[in-house]
Structure formats: C-alpha cells, structure tokens
Amino acid sequence: MDVDLQLLIDLHRDADRQGPGSDVETARALDLARIDRAAPLRVADIGCGTGASTLALARLLPAAEITAVDLLPAFIEVLGARLARAGVADRVRPLCRSMDDLPFADAQFDLLWSEGAIYNLGFERGVEQWRRCLRPGGVLAVSEITWTTATRPSEVQAHWAAEYPEIDTAAAKLAVLERHGYAPIGYLVLPESCWEAHYYRPMRDRFAAFLARHAGDERARAIVAAEETEMALYARYGAFYGYGFYVARKL
C-alpha cells in the first residue's frame, strides 16, 4: 500500500467522520427522501468510512437491512466494532469493496446512500453506474462538493478546480441526475457546523498524536499542512462552496 495512503488512513481511522456531515443532516436528507422509515428497506451505504452515516441510518431505519461498503479494510474493521457496540451488527453487513466494482444485482436496493464519497468515482460516473442497483422508484441520496454561488474568488476557484474538476453548481448537478434517469426530489446544503464542529475540529485534535506517531516523517507533516491549508480556505471562502445533499428517485 502507498505510504501516503497508509498515513491518511492512520490520521482518519479513529475519526467519527471522514468528511463533513452530521447525524442531524443525515436525518434531514432522509426526510427529503419521503420514504417509509418503518419499512424493511434494502439499503447500501457506499463509501461508508468508519460508519457515521451507517450508524445513523441503522437508528433511523429500524427495519432496514444495510450493506456498508468501503475500499479500506482498516475502516471496515473499525466499522465492525462500532456496529457491535451499537447493537446493530445483525442488520448491517460490512463489505470491503471498491465503489466502482460493486457486486450487487440489478434493482437490489430501495435506497443508495453516500456521504462525501462519490467524488472518489466522480459524481456523473457514480450516479450513472450505481443506478442499475436501484429498483425502479428507489432513492439515491449523495452529498457532493458544490459551488453555492454563480461566481467565486479566483483563489478558491483554482483550488477546487485542481482538486476536483467536477465541482459545479447545484443546477448543474441536478441536470446530471436528470440526464441519467433520475427525478430530483430535493437538495440541501450542509451547514458550517458539519465542516467545523464535526470534521475539522476533531481532526485538529488528532494532529499532535498523529505527528508524534510519525515523528520526523516529512510526509506526515505534509499531510497535516495540506489539511490546514484546506481548513484555512474554508474559513475564508466557505460562503462560496459546501457539500450539497442530492436526493433523487430512479425513473
């Protein structure tokens, strides 16, 4: 495994979340979906990380059977322990698999969920590839980095264009969904607390221990520096971008 990836895993494996979000916003997105929470739904949480969204879905959908998918064995291991502590391991199946190689049958799921992870595949490619796994009328709910204004300062434009060229406005993302056979149901933007209180602040708190574990490793210091740069960018320009939660129904 690549050393930089190993370091990133070490920084994030003990985190509650590997990206911006919160249980409150997971519940809000589920409200947008307008599904029967008491129904025995078949759900896949794709790119689940260590399971924050998976655990929230397990609480909110008490009759659902959930498959939680992540590429990284270390995250799946942590997820398994969290599921056991929460008493929901009998309803959630952890699966270590790449999101571009899902071993699912056509029309297998009622709900496909993915928080802050579809960018690994690319938004358009993800919604196109995953569609076959949804039953007709099934719901897709994904959060995706999104411009929240029509124009933005050149510094933040250049940063995200380099990091993730598919970043775009909500109107453009909704058009992608429509083009690939979905009917949009709703859209919401994650509040600042999802970035700062639930993601950046806990990460800052882990920096000292992470750097101590990798004392003298320039790659570890570079990872921390990159994260600090991203945090500073959000502090300056968070009004211009955020995670948009997109909820749509398969036609």
Secondary structure, DSSP 8 states (H G I E B T S, - for coil): --HHHHHHHHHHTT-S-SSS--HHHHHHHHHHHT--TTS--EEEEET-TTSHHHHHHHHH-TT-EEEEEES-HHHHHHHHHHHHHHT-TTTEEEEE--TTS----TT-EEEEEESS-GGGT-HHHHHHHHGGGEEEEEEEEEEEEEE-SS---HHHHHHHHHH-TT-EEHHHHHHHHHHTTEEEEEEEE--HHHHIIIIIHHHHHHHHHHHHHTTT-HHHHHHHHHHHHHHHHHHHHTTTEEEEEEEEEE-
